[in-house]
Amino acid sequence: MNDEPVLGPLWNIGCKTPDVGAEIQFLERLGGRLRLHETLPGLAGPIEYAILELGGTRILLTPSPVFESGLGYDLRPGLTHAVFEVEDHDAAIREISTAGARPLTEPRSIEAGFGRRRVAFFQSPGGLVFEALKIDEARI
């Protein structure tokens, strides 16, 4: 076993919400700071999301988590997943799979207002949904 952790620092937590704008307003009243709010074209239609900072962490809000179809069931509103930074995306994906996690999406490169990054979503044997994230260019 490697002494270096596969997953690095927590980058954000994800939240499914039916009304991104209303959730932004709520979290801003609690001290949240909006970093980004945009709508992107997606495979199944536009994807709205926002990233806020609150209490020393980032929160990603969206009505449609991109990995949801890979679960085989609909997520309820609320916390959905954790996102961890990784140093070597390909090596992390191999180690995560070898450890027994089920892939929810294919690894892919994405670009949006937050910058360029490589992502892959997994579910642990016990049900934890998480993302392995390699930031190639940070804009927030």
N, C-alpha and C positions, 0 to 999 in steps of 0.2 A: 504494500500500500504506500502511496506517495504521502510524504509529510506535508506537502503544500496543499492547502484547501482548493478544491475544484471551484467552488463558488466564492466570490469575493464579497465586497460590501453590498449592502442593500441599496439599490438605486431608487426604487419606488415601490409602493403598494398600489394595486389596482382595485377599482371599485366600479361596479355596474350600477348605473342610476338611470331611471327613465327620463329625467330632465336635467341635463348637464348644467344649463344656465341657473336653474333654481339651486342646485347643489353647490355651484360656485358661490352664489350669493350667501348661502348658509355658512359655508366654510370661511368666507371672507369676514363674516361677522364674528367668527371665533378666532380671527387673527391670521387666517390663510392669505397667502400672497399669490395671485394668479401669475403664472409664468408664460402660459401659452394656451390658446383656445382656437381651434381650427377644425375644419371639415376636410377630409381627404377622400378621393375616389377609392372605393374598395371593390373587391370582386363581386360582392352581393349588393353594391350600392354605396352611397356616401357613408363615411364613418366620422362622426363627430367625437372629439375628445378634448380634454383640458388637462393641464398639469398645474397643480398648485403646490406651494411649499407650506407646510404647517407642522409646527412642533419639531422641527429639525429633520423632517422627511418629506419626500415628494409623494403626492397622491395623484394618480391618473384616473380621471373620470371618463366613462363612456357608457352609452346605452347598449353597445354591442361589442363585447370583448372578442378579439380576432380569433382566439383559440376555442371559443364556445362550441362550435360545431364538432370539434374533435372530442369533446367530452361524451357525447351521446345523450345529453340531457340539457335542459335549459337552466341557466343559472338564475337564482333569485337576486334581486337588488342587494347590494352590500359588498363587503370585501370579497375579491375574487382570486387574487394571486399576488405573489411576491416576485420582484425582479432583482436579480443579483448580477453584478458585473463580473466578467471573466476576463482573464488575460489572453488566453488562446482559445478562441471560439470552437475551432474544430476539435481540439483535444478535450475541451470541456464536454462537448456533445458526446464524444466517444465514452468518456468516463461516466457521465450521467446515465447513458444507455446501459453500459456494463453494470452499473450499480443497481439496475432494475427499474428505472423510470420509464414510463410509457410516453412516447412522443405524441404531442397534440397537434403540432404543425411541423412542416418541413423547415429546416433552417433557411433563412432568407435575409437578404440585404434590403434595408428600407431607408428612405430619406423623406424628411418632413421638416416642419419648423424647428424641431429639436436638434436636427443635424442628420448625419449618416450613422447607421449602426447595423450590426448583424444580430439577429434574434432567433430564438428557438424556444418553444413552449413545451413543458413536460408535466406529467402528473406522477408523483411518487407512489410507491405501492400502498401507502397509507392514505392517499388522497390529496396531498399538498400539491397545488398547481403553482408552478413557478416558471420563470423565464430566465434563460441564460443570455446575457446582453454584453456585446462587445461594442464599445463606442469608438467609431472611426473618426467622427468629427462632432464636437459638441457645440451647439448653438444656444443652449440654455444651461 
